[in-house]
Amino acid sequence: MSVRIDGVKSGLVPNRVRRVLSGPRPESVPALVGTACMLVGLLDIAAGVFPRFRHSRMHAVAEVLPGTLGPFAAALALSAGVLLLLLAHGLKRRKRRAWRAAVVLLPAGAVAQFTYRHSVIGVVISLALLALLLRHRGEFAALPDPRSRWKAVANFVVLGAGSIGLGLVIVNSHPRRMLGDPSLADELEHVMYGLFGFEGPIDYAGQVSWTVGYSLGALGLLTAITTIYLAFRPEHPAARLTADDEHRLRELLERHGGRDSLGHFALRRDKGVIFSPSGKAAVTYRVVSGVMLASGDPIGDVEAWPGAIERFMDEAKAHSWTPAVMGCSETGGEVWTRETGLDALELGDEAVVDVRDFSLSGRAMRNVRQMVKRIERNGYETRVRRVRDLSAAELERIRNAAADWRGTDTERGFSMALGRIGDPDDGDCVIATAHKADEDAGEPGPYGDLKAVLHFVPWGPDGMSLDLMRRDRAADPGMNELLIVAALQAAPGLGVDKVSLNFAMFRSALARGEKLGAGPVLRGWRGLLVFLSRWFQIESLYKFNAKFRPRWEPRFVVFRSTRDLPRIGFAAMQAEGFVTLALPRPFARRRPAAQLRACAHLTPPVSGEREMRAA
């Protein structure tokens, strides 16, 4: 049996032709439309910037058009092109608002191109793209991303700078009609005046002055309108952990917290949370640059994980976010990949020390043992206590010191950082501090005899996980080693059997690459990691953790496709604080150190005699 397609029997039509006649697959339309909109936007900008072509067949049409319609059309084409470029990314991500705007802009740009440039090709492409958008409108249903009014500031800066650059191109696109020989300063002045709707110092022959003036004015108006719109539209803040969410998560951690060492970090209050239908499991996340980034394993009963994961994926699909998981365990990775069809890649290893097996004796621990003994001889002592056992005054002093010793204005941490110290609800957390007697330290510092701080969060009833390490830069090197040893030695008295230390990224590659017989590929990969360690704590964290003879637990990144990995990596670096896209606030007052939140344990350790700067 054959089916007719536009009057042609499908049985007589090759498969390739049938695919062309049936059009693109619906799921591929957003990416196709986004790319095509970028092309149409460039065509519209070209139509508005450069002089029209005088085709003989279209010249008669131009003669009957009103004299001012050409300059208006140039400005309209330019505005439509810039807006289509801005919308292209939203269309690729299936955003409903981007679809609505594109449906309005495409016919407007087509009319402008036909009026000013008489470009039939541009009109045909625009209308074909419009037909594709209307036919597949159901594919564009994604909800808006989290947004704040900082978007308006970013829009003003980026679009304003782009308008100035494009304005200089417009001013110089009519060299034969330009009167005189203006300098670059004159051109820039003409652009600035034009963006505000005033005449500049440059003049042109014929109607070119009107065309340039309308185009510059359109760019300025476009910058102003989009900035005002972004500034006054309702905010759509990112999800935050509410008091009720936190209470429910703490109940889950109380019953199932021993399963994952990163479980307590789900209580960061700048994360959102999605619960399973039964409420017995949850996934915490943050949205960064269009990536819905979960960290660690789901919280709660393993049998309820699929329900929470399904809701997580539904939320990502509703907003057209890229789903990803950073730092999940092998069990978590297996559940994620089985339930979602995502893929997993080993990211590195977590260092876990079994307290009963830890000892400073033996040749392998000689360097750590000698360092600790030397520091103790220099007059340092340590204290390891639960947060609930510290006084309010001492907690405040520790918070201030940790904030002041951070070493960078950017708070770091996401997957292995709690983001606070001494909260009343975190009484089970452990704080290890190093002190030096005032009479030996000379003049006391702003925090008295306090010289270093380590903060641990609970890992079920019998474990704890390292949160942050901070030290006074004037203190002797080796403070972190001293405090880790002190915490491990004090762990039995606190009922702790296992301690999770730092996460070592690509640890297995570093370890295998330095062994005898490693192949050239593995050695090359290790060499690249060592090179990148100049800026990121890769090799240094591995070597620091290895001092304590831990067992290594692999951690994985879960992702949808390989092409998403660069985007996920960049989003993870933003979440961890290694990359920031925040705009500077030159008039903002710096908050006192006491009000700054403590950041993550990713502040690099100081090992031996070598002091490593923050990455």
TAGI-V520818 format. One record per run of one state. SS is the DSSP state (@ for helix, = for strand, . for the rest). FROM is the first residue (numbers start at 1). LEN is the number of residues. If there is no record, write none. Layout:
SS_FROM_LEN + SS_FROM_LEN
This chain:
._1_3 + =_4_2 + ._6_2 + =_8_2 + @_10_3 + ._13_2 + @_15_8 + ._23_3 + @_26_24 + ._50_6 + @_56_9 + ._65_4 + @_69_24 + ._93_2 + =_95_1 + @_96_21 + ._117_3 + @_120_16 + ._136_1 + @_137_3 + ._140_2 + =_142_1 + ._143_4 + =_147_1 + ._148_2 + @_150_22 + ._172_6 + =_178_2 + ._180_4 + @_184_12 + ._196_7 + =_203_2 + ._205_3 + @_208_25 + ._233_3 + =_236_1 + ._237_6 + @_243_17 + ._260_3 + @_263_5 + ._268_4 + =_272_4 + ._276_5 + =_281_8 + ._289_2 + =_291_5 + ._296_3 + =_299_2 + ._301_1 + @_302_18 + ._320_2 + =_322_7 + ._329_1 + @_330_11 + ._341_2 + =_343_12 + @_355_3 + ._358_5 + @_363_15 + ._378_2 + =_380_7 + @_387_3 + ._390_2 + @_392_13 + ._405_19 + @_424_3 + ._427_3 + =_430_7 + ._437_1 + @_438_4 + ._442_3 + =_445_1 + ._446_2 + =_448_1 + ._449_1 + =_450_9 + ._459_1 + @_460_3 + =_463_9 + ._472_7 + @_479_16 + ._495_3 + =_498_8 + ._506_1 + @_507_7 + ._514_6 + @_520_13 + ._533_6 + @_539_8 + ._547_4 + =_551_9 + ._560_2 + @_562_15 + ._577_16 + @_593_3 + ._596_11 + =_607_1 + ._608_2 + =_610_1 + ._611_5
